[in-house]
Amino acid sequence: MSIKTILTGISGGSATSGAIELSCRLAKQFGAHLEGLHVRLDPAQLAAMACVGGYAMPMDGEWTDRMNSDADTLARKMNKSFDDALRQHGMAATDQPGPAGASGAWRDETGYAPTLIAQRARFFDLVVLGRSERVVNQPSTETIEETLVQSGRPVLIAPATTPETLGQTVALGWNGSPEAVRATSAALPFLKAARSAVVITVGDKHKSSVETLRRYLDWHGVGTRHREAATEFGSGPGDVLLATARDENADLLVMGGYGRGPWRELLFGGASRELIDTSRLPLLMCH
């Protein structure tokens, strides 16, 4: 239940700088090793995916060369941003385990980002992914969902603008599900370091397990309060949970993710999709 390795996906989008900065802060806080993973777009794979979708794309040498050149430029730019962040935070640049202390390393791959990041994430204690402001109230990126569902690791979703604090006041969304249990376990390093922690339930269905949860956290030296949020007509559980966390001045929200699976949430709605699509609060989620 410690965080010693962190992976951050570095896409080059508007949320990249926030994800890098938050990842470095966490690596410093926990004395962890941070790997920055950038996935280059593969022109051949892009063309193949377009053909499957019924679209024809040019595949002449000039088009491929231009795509590869753009990918090289973006990769160099992201590598420099990552290296600059390591220096600013006084972190050693190495990919070898060594003495205690924060360190970082760069990794560059080519292919389909959601799959590659999800696979790489399996070998890290925590994954940090940026959430672009441009997807507010729109479907979230496939990388977030794929990593949550396929990696088996906790995912911290960072807003585009880096918050001033992270984890001083932690809100733990609780519904008694296996996903919530795993999220609670993954959040223990944050909960132990927090100044205050509040367990939030939506409605009164899970009252019976809240005291058991709080007693469990007491054994780990984590004192908590309980806040029962009333359900609201026209608002989903995710919206109510987020509003309550904000009311508690939380700077980190912890919850289970996709208890019903991404496709069921896409069709029928669910707290995970609500929060990923709309929250500007850092989210720590587990599937």
C-alpha positions in Angstrom: 0.0 0.0 0.0 2.8 2.4 -0.9 3.4 4.4 -4.1 6.9 3.8 -5.5 6.3 3.8 -9.2 4.1 6.3 -11.2 3.3 6.3 -14.9 2.0 9.4 -16.6 0.7 9.5 -20.1 2.0 12.5 -22.0 -0.1 13.1 -25.1 0.8 16.6 -26.0 -2.8 17.9 -25.5 -3.9 20.8 -23.4 -3.8 18.7 -20.2 -0.2 17.6 -20.6 1.5 20.2 -18.6 -1.0 19.7 -15.7 -0.4 16.0 -15.7 3.4 16.3 -15.8 3.4 18.9 -12.9 1.0 16.8 -10.8 3.0 13.6 -11.4 6.3 15.3 -10.4 4.7 16.6 -7.2 3.4 13.1 -6.3 6.8 11.5 -7.1 8.5 14.0 -4.7 5.8 13.5 -2.0 6.1 9.7 -2.1 9.8 9.4 -3.1 8.7 7.5 -6.2 10.0 6.8 -9.7 8.1 8.5 -12.4 7.9 7.4 -16.0 6.7 9.7 -18.7 5.2 7.7 -21.6 4.5 9.4 -24.9 2.8 7.3 -27.7 3.4 8.5 -31.2 0.7 8.1 -33.8 1.3 5.4 -36.3 0.3 6.6 -39.8 -0.3 3.0 -41.1 -2.4 2.2 -38.1 -4.4 5.4 -38.5 -5.1 4.6 -42.1 -6.2 1.0 -41.3 -8.6 2.2 -38.6 -10.1 4.7 -41.0 -10.6 2.0 -43.6 -12.4 -0.1 -41.1 -14.7 2.9 -40.4 -15.4 3.2 -44.1 -13.2 6.2 -44.8 -10.4 6.3 -47.4 -7.1 8.0 -46.5 -4.1 8.8 -48.6 -1.1 6.6 -48.0 1.5 8.1 -50.4 5.0 8.6 -49.2 4.7 12.3 -48.9 1.7 12.0 -46.5 3.4 9.4 -44.4 6.6 11.4 -44.2 4.7 14.4 -43.1 2.9 12.5 -40.4 6.1 10.9 -39.1 7.8 14.3 -39.1 5.0 15.9 -37.1 5.1 12.9 -34.7 8.9 13.4 -34.2 8.5 17.1 -33.5 5.8 16.5 -30.9 7.7 13.7 -29.2 10.8 15.9 -28.9 8.7 18.8 -27.5 7.1 16.5 -24.9 10.4 15.0 -24.0 11.9 18.4 -23.3 8.8 19.4 -21.2 9.2 16.3 -19.2 13.0 16.7 -18.7 12.5 20.4 -17.8 10.0 19.4 -15.1 12.3 16.8 -13.6 15.1 19.5 -13.3 12.7 22.0 -11.8 11.7 19.5 -9.1 15.3 18.3 -8.5 14.5 14.8 -9.6 17.2 12.4 -10.9 16.9 11.3 -14.5 17.3 7.5 -14.4 15.5 4.4 -15.3 17.4 2.2 -12.8 16.2 1.5 -9.3 18.5 3.1 -6.8 18.7 5.0 -3.5 15.5 6.4 -2.0 14.3 9.6 -3.6 12.2 10.8 -6.5 13.5 10.0 -10.0 12.1 10.1 -13.6 12.6 8.5 -17.0 11.2 9.1 -20.5 9.7 6.4 -22.7 8.6 6.8 -26.3 6.5 4.2 -28.2 4.5 4.1 -31.4 1.0 2.7 -31.8 -2.5 3.1 -30.3 -2.2 5.1 -27.1 -5.2 3.6 -25.1 -3.9 0.1 -25.5 -0.2 0.8 -25.0 -0.7 3.0 -21.9 -3.1 0.5 -20.3 -0.6 -2.4 -20.9 2.3 -0.4 -19.5 0.3 0.8 -16.5 0.0 -2.7 -15.1 3.6 -2.4 -13.8 3.1 0.8 -11.9 1.5 1.6 -8.5 -0.3 4.7 -9.9 -1.2 6.1 -13.3 -1.7 9.8 -13.9 -3.6 10.9 -17.0 -4.5 14.4 -18.0 -8.1 15.4 -18.8 -8.4 18.1 -21.4 -10.7 21.0 -20.7 -12.0 20.7 -24.2 -13.9 17.5 -23.3 -16.0 19.1 -20.6 -19.6 17.8 -21.0 -18.4 15.6 -23.9 -17.3 11.9 -24.1 -14.0 11.4 -22.3 -10.9 10.1 -24.0 -10.6 6.4 -24.7 -7.2 6.3 -22.9 -8.8 7.1 -19.5 -11.5 4.4 -19.9 -9.1 1.8 -21.4 -6.6 2.3 -18.6 -9.2 2.2 -15.9 -10.8 -1.0 -17.2 -7.7 -2.9 -18.5 -4.7 -2.0 -16.4 -5.9 -3.2 -12.9 -4.3 -0.1 -11.5 -5.6 3.1 -9.8 -5.8 6.1 -12.2 -5.5 9.7 -11.1 -7.2 12.0 -13.5 -5.6 15.4 -13.5 -7.3 18.6 -14.6 -5.7 20.8 -17.3 -4.9 23.4 -14.6 -2.8 22.1 -11.8 -4.5 22.6 -8.5 -2.7 24.5 -5.7 -3.0 21.5 -3.4 -3.7 17.8 -3.8 -4.8 15.5 -1.0 -5.1 17.9 1.9 -8.8 17.2 2.1 -9.8 13.8 0.6 -13.4 12.9 -0.2 -14.0 9.2 -0.5 -17.1 8.2 -2.5 -18.6 5.1 -1.0 -21.3 2.7 -2.3 -20.1 -0.6 -0.9 -19.0 -2.0 -4.3 -15.8 -4.0 -5.0 -14.7 -1.0 -7.1 -15.1 1.3 -4.1 -13.2 -1.1 -1.9 -10.3 -1.2 -4.3 -10.3 2.6 -4.6 -10.2 2.9 -0.8 -7.2 0.6 -0.6 -5.4 2.4 -3.4 -6.1 5.8 -1.7 -4.5 4.8 1.6 -1.2 6.6 0.9 -3.2 9.8 0.2 -5.6 9.3 3.1 -2.7 8.8 5.6 -1.1 12.0 4.4 -4.4 14.1 4.4 -5.3 16.7 6.9 -8.9 15.5 6.8 -11.0 12.9 5.1 -14.7 12.5 4.6 -16.7 9.5 3.5 -19.5 10.5 1.2 -22.6 8.4 0.5 -25.4 9.3 -1.9 -28.8 8.3 -0.4 -29.2 6.1 2.6 -28.6 2.7 1.0 -25.0 2.2 2.3 -25.4 3.4 5.9 -24.8 -0.1 7.3 -21.3 -0.5 5.8 -20.0 3.1 6.4 -19.2 2.5 10.1 -17.4 -0.7 9.2 -15.4 1.2 6.6 -14.5 4.0 9.0 -13.4 1.4 11.6 -11.2 -0.2 9.0 -9.6 3.1 8.2 -9.1 3.8 11.9 -6.9 0.7 12.0 -4.7 2.4 9.4 -4.5 5.6 11.4 -7.0 7.5 9.2 -9.8 9.4 10.9 -12.8 10.2 8.9 -16.2 11.9 9.0 -19.3 10.7 7.2 -21.5 12.9 5.0 -24.7 11.6 3.7 -25.8 13.4 0.5 -29.4 13.4 -0.4 -30.4 12.3 -3.9 -31.7 15.1 -6.1 -34.3 14.9 -8.8 -32.7 15.4 -12.2 -29.1 14.9 -10.9 -27.2 11.6 -11.2 -25.2 10.2 -8.3 -21.9 11.4 -9.8 -23.2 15.0 -9.9 -24.3 14.8 -6.3 -21.1 13.2 -5.2 -19.0 15.9 -6.9 -21.1 18.8 -5.6 -20.8 17.4 -2.0 -17.0 17.0 -2.4 -16.8 20.6 -3.5 -18.9 21.6 -0.5 -16.4 19.9 1.7 -13.6 21.8 0.1 -12.0 18.5 -1.0 -9.0 18.7 -3.3 -9.1 15.0 -4.2 -12.1 12.8 -4.9 -11.7 9.0 -4.6 -14.2 6.5 -6.0 -14.6 3.2 -7.8 -14.9 3.4 -11.5 -17.2 1.6 -14.1 -18.9 -0.8 -11.8 -21.3 -1.5 -14.7 -18.7 -1.3 -17.5 -18.0 1.6 -19.9 -20.5 0.5 -22.5 -23.4 0.2 -20.1 -22.6 3.6 -18.6 -22.5 5.0 -22.1 -25.9 3.7 -22.8 -27.6 4.0 -19.5 -25.5 6.6 -17.6 -23.4 6.2 -14.5 -21.4 8.1 -11.9 -18.0 7.3 -13.5 -18.9 8.8 -16.9 -20.6 11.8 -15.2 -17.5 12.6 -13.2 -14.9 12.0 -15.9 -16.9 14.1 -18.3 -17.5 17.1 -16.0 -15.2 17.2 -13.0 -12.4 19.7 -12.7 -11.5 18.2 -9.4 -8.6 15.6 -9.4 -10.2 12.1 -9.4 -8.6 8.9 -8.1 -10.5 6.0 -9.6 -10.2 2.2 -9.5 -12.1 -0.4 -11.5 
